[in-house]
Amino acid sequence: MDLLQDHLTRARASGGVFARTVAGPPWGLRLAGSIQLSLHAVVQGRAWLWLDDPQAALELAPGELALVRGGPDHHIAHEPAAPCLDPEEFTARHAHDEHPDDRRATVFLCGAYRFSGDVGEGLLGALPQILPLSAAVGDPLHDIVAVLSRELSAPQPGRQTVLDRLLDILLVLAIRTSFTTSSSAPRWFRASADPRLSAALQAMHDDAAHAWTVPELAAVSGLSRAAFARSFQRALGQAPMQYLTDWRMTLARDYLRNGQPTLTQVAERTGYASPYAFAAAFRRHHGQPPGLWRQQQAERAALSAEDTGTAGDGVHFV
């Protein structure tokens, strides 16, 4: 398992909702900033996408996509500054717009992805607020969007399974493209391409419970201890043992937030000899014991559910 796959798996990234929409002008759709990550792809016509300022709208042509990270509400419309409706109003307004011969209509796909835990937050935080992507002919993104559009326009047996798999592929391709081309990609992603460091990084992620030492990780990398420590510090911005501790604490927070493992089990999964050793490390890292941290997270989750009136994320697409 490579590091990107490891992060996606631990973030439990999934496609929550996906829909194909046909809208004749004038049209405009407003989507809530509570959606952690949304994707828009134009199949036919044109669409304009913006956050707060329509003057900075991004134009999307057929074959072009955009990922939008949660935060402010965002808008997609037939032209910049067009009035935008909430999903329910938009659906009612354009329920009968699908006419095969209407060349003025825009056909576009909207999707919403869910992430969980600190690993998911780290992935999202590495993405820009809006990420435009071009799916040129021959690009795998182009092929996936085309298949998605066909599946959504003509329901077939087993469609949901097909959509789930396509959404997984689309998400991985989009994030991989972003990280490969961006100067702000996570350091662990850039370092994983370095053959001197990738083996050690993979070893720490594959078995965080192992009692790794710098000499042992250097041997995995085929480097001397000093050369490995220098290369790691230069690429990751921290010493190997600090990186390992940070990764273990990230896993620990997700285990604690999930609420199921005992402290003894969390300690075993994160490389600590006892729950007492784990609690001491957690307190040093977070300034409070793990039991109190877990209780506070549960209380925040309960308050958040009461505020929204639901235990879910309230994502609705047309």
Secondary structure, 3 states (H helix, E strand, C coil): CCHHHHHHHHCCCEEEEEEEEEECCCCEEEECCCCCEEEEEEEECCEEEECCCHHHCEEECCCEEEEEECCCCEEEECCCCCCCECHHHHHHHCCCCCCCCCCCCEEEEEEEEECCHHHHHHHHHCCCCEEEEECCCCCHHHHHHHHHHHHHHCCCCCHHHHHHHHHHHHHHHHHHHHHHHCCCCCHHHHHHCCCCCHHHHHHHHHCCCCCCCHHHHHHHHCCCHHHHHHHHHHHHCCCHHHHHHHHHHHHHHHHHHHCCCCHHHHHHHCCCCCHHHHHHHHHHHHCCCHHHHHHHHHHHHHHHHHHHCCCCCCCCCC
